[in-house]
Amino acid sequence: MQRFKPEQALCETRREFGEHGGVTPSISRSATFTVMDPATMPEIFGGRRGPESGGCFLYSRHFNPTSSILGRYLAAMENTEAAICTASGMAAISSTLLQLCHRGDHIVSSDTIYGGSHALFNDLMPQMGIDTTFVDPSDLEAVSRAITPQTRVLYTEAMANPTLKMAHIPKLADLAHRRGIKLVVDNTFTPMMISPAVLGADIVVYSLTKFINGASDVIAGAICADKAFIHQLMDLHTGRVMLLGPTMDPRVAYDIIQRLPHLAIRMREHSRRAHRIASRLEELGVPVIYPGLAAHPQHALVTELINEGYGYGGLMAIDCGTQRLADAFMDRLQNEEDFGYIAVSLGYYDTLMSCSSATTSSEISDDAQKMMGLSEGLVRLSVGFTGSLAERLAQMERAVIAVGLHRS
């Protein structure tokens, strides 16, 4: 399979400079924009003029120059025609689905997704007359059986939160397109490593808060798709991003623009360290889950789908069996070893860890957690790159031995 090169695509896209020749783009904080000719304003409202047709801006809830630059860079990285930035990852997901689905429509979703996404599908959207069937995305026959004449969307995460199960995006795309529905992929866990649009996805959504931003200091999201869908989202009459208003602050857009050039470097180091730590845990007999290990049930699939040079990702999981043991393990890592921090989110330069069943997947019922294979003692670790790797390995080894997770 020919691998896409997101780093090269990002590097080769047109560079945007500041208005006074600055090597970085300007931050355009204006809420509203003027025009030279009064006749231009009706053309903007009528959709005949805009940022791409005449360089016209109207109002920063519609399009903003700084946020639009970030959108263009993200589209290049994802190999999509366009992208729109949002105030959060959940805003990106909800706006996308509400644009695609109406009352009476149906979604087929992976059964292993972020707890907030699960709550959106399972609890909120039924109040709008939109139902969801949850299935194992690796069971293509089950996915096919779940599709009905009312199905409009097939939704999955590229790499599942928190079980790290990999979706076979090309096969899901083929199935979706044969049935006339859209494949939406959340790629938050695997930027640059996986390119869903290249593999057949119609729409790629992100929480930019995580790896893409990398500093855990902003909340942001993005939707990457063809121009037609992005224009639908920004339509003045029915656009869900336009009318629901999850607007990205241009200062946030500027910060993320500044961090995109070193995303590839960060992803490589996240992956390198996660792989080394996971390999050592495997040697110690610890029940570790990491796609880069040959023992991972989908190792071959991940190897087939990833872009060369970015590794297998910065996420790993350790199944401690019980929440009590998971808490003891995290307490030891944070408070005795200073290995990382007990916190939700991921993609930070320091390691973040949480017991998923009681935190980021707590919106999912106990029965549903069991069906998706989520143990109550599963600890998800987003492996950072601070400190020496040798010391981090020693800290991890002492912690697993102290709480008895290793093989005796």
N, C-alpha and C positions, 0 to 999 in steps of 0.2 A: 504494500500500500504506500502511495506517495504521501509523505508527511508534509503537512502545512508548516510554515515557519512564521509563527506569530510575531516573534521578536524582529525578524527582518521586515515583515509587513508594517509593523508599527514604526520602524526606523525609516522606511521609505515613503510613508505618507507625507503629504505636504506639511511642512513645519510652519507653525503660526508664531509670529513675532509680536512684540508689544507695539503700541501705537507710536511710540517715540523711538523705535529701533531697539527696544529691549530684547534680550535673547529669550525671555519668557513672555507668554501672552499677558495682555493687560487684564485686570479684573474689572469687569463692567458691572457695577453695582446698581446701575440705574433701574428703577422699577418700570419706567415708561420711556418711550423713544419718540423723537420728533421726526418729521418729514419736511422736505423742502417745498413740496408741492401739495396743496390740499387734496388734489385728485388722487394722490397715492394712497391715502388712508382707506378709502372705500375698496381699492384694489387689494389691500392687505386683508381686510375683513372678508372680502369675497374669495380669498385663497389664490388670487392671481399673482400676487407679489409676496415675497417672503425672504428669509435668509439666503436661500439658494437661488432665488429669482429676483435679482435686483439688490441683494444685500439689505433688505428692509426688515427691521425689527419693530415689533408692536408694543409688547408688554412682557416682562420677564416670566410671567406664568405661562406664556405662550412659547417664546424662544428667547434665550439670553445668549449673547455672544460668547461669553466664557464657557458656559455649560455646553454650548453647541460645539466648541472646539474639543472638549472632552468627549462628547458623543462621536465626533468624527474620528478621533484617535481610537476609541473603543471599537468602532465599526471596522477599522483597519485591522486591529488585533484579532477580531473575531471572524474576519472575512465575510461581513455582511454589508449590505448597501448603505445602511444607516443605523443610528442608535440614538436613543433619547435617555437623558439622565433623570433620575427621580430622587426623592428625599430619603428613601430607604429601600432595602431589598424587598420588603413586604409590599411596598407601594408598587414596585416593578411587577411583582407577581400578580397582585390583585388587579391592577389596571389592565394588564395583559389579558387575564381571564375574563374580566368583565367586558372587555372589548370584543372578545371572541364569542362569548356565550350570553344568551338571553333566557328569559323565563321559559321553562320547558326543555332547556338543553341539558346535556349530560357530559360529564368529564370522566375519563378513565385515568386514574392516577396510580403511580407507584405506591405501594403500601409502606415504603420506607422513605420518609421525607421529614424535613424539619417540623418540629411540633407546631410552630405558628402557621406553616403552610397547611398542615393537617387540620388545624382548627378552622382555617378559612374554608377549606373544602367540606369538612364534616359538619361544622356547626353554623357558620355564617351564611355561606352561599345557598344552602337549602331554604333559608328564609327569603331568598330572592327567587326561589323556584328553580334553582340549578343544583342538580344532584351529582354525586360522585361515587364511582365504584373503585375500590382500592384493590389492586392485584400485585402479585409478585412480578416485577418487570422482566425478570429473567425467564419467566414462563410465557413464551410467546403465544401458546395455545390459549392460556388463560386470559391474556390480554385481548386476543382476537374474540374470544367468547363474550368478553365484557362489553365490546363495542356494540352499540345499538344504532338505529336510524337517527336517534337524537344526539348521538355523540358528536361533539365539535372539537374536542381537544384530547390528546394523549399527553400526559404530563409526567415527567420524571426528573430526578436529579442525576447528573452524570455519574457522580459517586455519592452514594447514599449517606445521609446524615442520620444516625451516627455509625451504622454498621459497616460502612465502606464497601457495600455491594455495588458492583459496576453495572451500569445499563449498557446493553448492546445497542448503541444509538443507530448504527446503520440498519439493523434489522427492524427496530422500532419505527424508524423513519419510513422504511419500505412498507411496513404494515399500515402505518397511518395514511400514507399517500395513496395506497391501493383502496383504502376505505374512505378517502376524501376528507380527512381530518388533519388538523395541524398538530405537529409535534413541538411541544414547548419543553426546553431543557434548562434546568437551573445548574449553572456551572460554577457556583460560588467556591466549591472546594478545589477546583482544578483549573484555574486560569492558566493559559499558555500550555499547560500539560495536555489538555483536551480541547479540541476545537469542534464543538457540536455542530455548527453550521456547515463546516466542511464535511462532516460525517452524515449530514442529511437533515438536521433539525431545521425547523422553519423559524423558530424564535428562541433566542438565548437570553435568559434573565440572570441578573447578578445582585447579590449584596456586595457592593463595592467596599463596604465597611471592613471586610475581611482581608484576604490576601492582597487584593488590588491596591487598596490604600496602605495597608500594612502597619499602621501606627496606632490603631484602636483609639483614634481621636475624632473621627467623624462618623456620621450615619449617612449612608448613601446607597443608591441602587441604579440599575441600568437595564434597558431593554434593547437588544440588538436584533434587527430584522431587516426585511426589505423596505424600500422607501415607501411603498404603498401602505404598509401596516403602520409605520411610524407616522405618516400623514393622517391615517385614521385616528391614531391616539391623540393627535394634536388638532383635530378638526374643531372648529369653533362651536359647532352645534352638538356633536355627539362624541367628541374625543374624550376618552376616560382620563387621560393625563391632563388634558386641558381643563376639563370641567370638575374633576375631583380635586385637582390642584396640588398634587404631591411635588411641589417645585423644589429643585435643588438650589441651594444658596450658591451664588457664583464664587464666593470665597472658598467653599468646600470644593467646587469644581477645580479651582486653581490649585488647591493643595494636592488633589489627586493627580492632576496633570503633571505636577512636579515629581510625583513618585512613580509614574508609569515607566519612565526610562530604565529604572533599576528593578522592575518587577521580575524580569527574567533571572537576574542575578539572585534575587531573594528566593525565588521558587526553587532554583537549583540547590541552594544551601539548605532551605527547609527540607527538601527531599533527601539530600545527602545525609543529613543528621538523623532524620526519621528512619531512614533505611539502616544506618549503622546501629542505632539504638534498638530497633525492632529485631535485627539479626542477633544481637547479643541477648536479648530477652528470649528469643527462640532457643538459643544455646542453653540457657538456664532452665528451660522447660516451662517458662511462663506462658499462659494462654494469650498470646499476642495476635492481633489482627493487623496486617499491613499488606497492601496490594503488591509491594515489591518482593515479598517472600514467595518462594516457589510453592510453599504449602498453602498459600491463599487460593481458595477454590477458583477464583477468576483471574489468577495471575497471567495466564496465557492471553485472555481477552484484553486485559489492561495493556499488556505489552503490545498487542496488535493495534490498539486504538490510540495510544499516546503519541504525542509529537516528540521526536527524538531530541534528547539533550536536557530535558527538564525533570527527569527522574519519575518517581511514583507518588509524589505528593508529600505534603508535610503533616498529614493526619494519620494517626494510628490509634488503636484501641486495645485495652487490656481488660479481659473479662475476669473480674475479681470474684464472681459468683454471687455475692451478696452485697447489699448497699452498705452494711456495717463494715465489711472488709474494704470496700471501695473508699469509704470515708477515711478509714485508718491509713490506707495507702496514700491518698492525697494529702492527708494531714502530715504524714511523714515526709513526703516529697517537698511540700511547701515550708513547713515549720521547723523541720529538722535538717533537711538537705539544701534548702533554698534552690531547688531545681526549677521551680516555676510557680505559677499562681493558680489558686482555685478560683476560676472565673468562667463565665460563659463567653461566647464568641471564639474567634480563631483568626489565624493569619497574622498575629502580633509577632514582634521580633523576640519577645520572651515566650516561653512555653505557657500555654493556658490549658487547664484541665477541669473537667466536670464529670459528674456521674449523670449520664444523659437521661436515664429513666425518671429521675427526680427533678430534672431541670429543663433542658431544651426539648425534651420529648414528653414532658409531664402533661401536656394537653392531650396526649394519646392515651386511651384507656388501657388498663392492665392487660385485658384480653388481646387488644390490638397490638400491644407491645410484644406479647408472647408470639402472636402470629407472624410478626415481622422479624422475629428472632432476636429481639432486644432483651438482654439479660438485665436484671435489676442492679447488678454489680458492674456493668460495663462502664469503664472510665475512658472517655475520649480525650486524647491529648493532641493539641496543635503544637507541634514541636518547633521551638524558636531556634535562633542561631546566636544567642549571646553566650559568653563564657567559652571555655575550651571544651572541645568535644570529649577529650579524655576525662575531664572532671565530670562532665554530665553523665558519661557512661558509668563512672564510679559511683556517683550519687544514685543513679537508677538501680544499680546492682545492690547497693546497701539497702535501699528502700524495699525492694522486692524480697530480699532475704529477711529483713526485719519483720515484715508482716506475713511471711510464709507463703508467698506466691510462687516461689521457685520450686523446681522438682527436687525433692530430698535425696 
